[in-house]
Amino acid sequence: MKKRIFAATLAAIVALTAIMVTGCSGSDENGVSVNDDVKATNDDPTESNEFEPEVGLQLEDESEPLEIPEYIIINDVRLYTSWTDMSLPEWGINDSDVELMRYMVNLTYLYLSNNQISNINALAGLTNLEFLHLGRNQISDVSPLAGLTNLQTLALDNVGINDISALVGLTNLTVLILFGNPLNDISVLTELPNLTELGLSGNQVSDISELFGLTNLERLDLLGVSIDDDQLAELRAALPNTEIYVH
């Protein structure tokens, strides 16, 4: 599944709103996705629907080693910390729910589009992530993502960010979606030479010269970005093998 997503075009990735997680079924503990088969797994009425940390677990003291519980509970559904893939678009996920996700350290794929997330600090420790979709949330600070160096696909469309400098070390990125943000400075992109697909539509980019060195780009989306004919000619000359979408 991940291979198909990594190979998809930017338009196709952005259109995904309910991706099924690889190997997921009603009783499987490999992942969870939004579908009618997902039910609350707390069948025992004597069990609490609230997440109860294991003995000795300290949420506030980050100097202590993180003790990983067997599962967390969000929206009355058990999410097992052994999972590697998790897709929860439009789940009403909020910052408190994201805080619990700090225990999902085995995740390589996480899809959280269209939720109510503003603080992603708890994701900083999910260093196995290769795919992360946070589009259509209200995230102003992406610095917690700075250490997620295994990321290959990152979607931050329509989140309201105006600073992406924290992404400078994410050199394994091949797909980066930044549609619909008030971005002006994109100089950090010069440090991401492995990008093959880049989405900048609907931003406030004024200087596109930073893109000239991204010679691995196969697709570049600049719809709605103000570019004059001379700039576009220079860009096409610098990236002759890139499919460029403008106007």
N, C-alpha and C positions, 0 to 999 in steps of 0.2 A: 504493500500500500504506500509506504513512504517513498519508494522509488518512483511510483506513478506521480506522486505529488511533487517531488523534486523536479520531475521532467515536465510538469504542466506549465502552461503559459501563465503570466501574471493575471490575465483576465480570468482564467479558469480558477486559479487559487482564490482570488478575491470573491468569486461567485459562490464558493463552497460555504454553506452555513450549517450543514449537519453531516459532517464526514463520519463514516462508520469506522470504528477502530479495528485494526487487524486482530482477528481471532476472537472477537467479542461475541458472547452469547449470554443468555439469561443467567447461566450458572458459572460462566468462565471467569477466572480471576486474572486474565491477561489484560483487560482494559474495559472501558465503559464508553458508550456513545449515547446520544440523545435519540431514543426511539421508544415505541410503545411497549417494548418488552422490558425496559428498565423499570424495576419496581423497588420499593423499599425492602431492604434485606433484613431488617430487624423484625423477624417473624415472631420472636418471643416477646409477649407483651410485658414481661417483667424486665426486659432490657431497656435501657434509656436510649433515646435517639440523640443524645448529646454526646459529643466526643469526650471521652475520659482518658486523659494521659495515663500511661503506665506509671507505676510507682517509681519515684525518683526523677521523673521527667520535669524539667524546669523550662517553661516557655520563655521567660524573660531574661534569664542569664545566658547570653550567647557564648560565654567563656566555657560553659560546661559542654561536654560532648553531647551531641544530639542523639537521644534515644528514640529509635523509630518504632512507633506502634504498628500493629498488624494492619490497621485500616483507619481512615478518617471518615466522618459522616458529613455529607453536604446534601441538603434537601431530602433528608431521610434516606439517603442511599449510601451504602458502604462503598468506599473507594479504597481499594487495597494498595498498600504502599509497595507491593511487589510488582505492580503494573509498570509496563514500559510505554504504553500508549494511552492517552486519555483525551476525549473530545467532549467539551461541554459548552457549545455555543448556545446563547440565549437561555441560560439556566438561571439568570438572576444572581450570578456569582458576585459577591461583594468583597470588600477588603478583608473582612473577618474570615471568609471562606478561603481567600488566597493565603492568609496567614497559616491555615492548616496545611496548605500544599507544600510547605517547607519540608514535610516528611515524605513527599513523593520523589525521593532522590533517584529512583531508578528510571524515571521517565526519560524517554528520548523524543517523544512526540506529545505536544500539548497544544490544544486548540481551545481558546477562550474568547472567541470573537463575540461581540454583541452582548456584553454583560455590564455590570455596574462597578467596574474596577478602576480605582484611581491610584492605588499604592501597590507596587509590585516588589517591594523589598524582600518579601519572603521567597521570591523566585531566584534570588541570587545564588543559592546553594544548589540549584538543580543543574549541575555542571555537565550532566550527560545529555542534556537536550540538544537535538539536532534540528528540530522543527518547532517553532513557537509562533502562534498566531494570537495577537492581542488586539486586532483591529476593532474599531468601533467601541472603544472604552474611553475613559477620560483620564489619560495618563500624561502627566506633564514632565515627569522625571524618569528617564530610561537608564540612569546610571547603574541600577542594580543588575542590568544585563551585561555589564562590562566584562565580567569573568566567565561568561558562557561561551567559551572559545570553541566549543564543538558545534555551535549553531551553523547550519547550512542554509536554512530558510527562516526568514524573520519577517513577519507582517505587522506593521504598525500604522495601518491606514486609518485615517479619521480619528486620531486619538488626541490631537491638539498640541503635539510637541513642536517646539521651535529650536531645539538643540539636540543634535544627534552625535555630538563629539564623543560621548561615552562608547560609541560603537567602534572606535578606532582599532581596538585589538581583535575584532571578530573577523579575522582574515580568512576563515573557512567559509564565510558566507558566499553562496552562489546566487541566491534569490533574496532580494530586499524590496519590500513593498512599503512605500511611504505616501501613498495617495492622500490627498485632502488634508494636509497639515500646513500651518503657517511657516514653513521652512524657507529661510533665505540663504543661510550659509550651509553649503554642502561640501565644504573643503575636505571633510573627513573621508569622503568617498575615494579620494586618491589613495588612501591606505587600504582599500579593499579590492585588490587587483583581480580576485577570483570571481567577481560578480559576472554572472551570465545573463541575469534578468534584473532590471531595475525599474521601479515604478515611482515616478515623481509627479504624476498628474495632480493638478489642483494645488500646487505649492506656489510660493512667491519667489522662486529662484530667479535671480537676475544675471548671475554669471555662471555660464555652463562650461567654462573652460576647464573646470575641475574634472569634467567627464572625459576629456580628450585622451587620457591615458588608460581608460578602462577598455583595453583592446580585446578582452575576452567576452565583452557584452554581445549577446545574441539578440536581445530585445531591450529597447529603451522606450519607456512610455513618458511622454512629456505633454500630454493633452492638457490644455488650459494654462500652460506655462508660457509667459511672454518671451518670445524669441524672435529677433528680427531675421531677415533673410540672410544677411551676412553671417550671423552667428550659426544659423542652421547649416549654411554651406561649409563653414569651418568644421562643424561637428561631423557632418557626413564625410568630409575628407579625412578626418582623424579616425573615424570608425566606419570604414567602408564595408565591413562585414556585419554591421549591426542593423537590425530592423528598427527604425525609429518612427515613433508615432507622435505627431504634433498637431496643433490647431484643433 
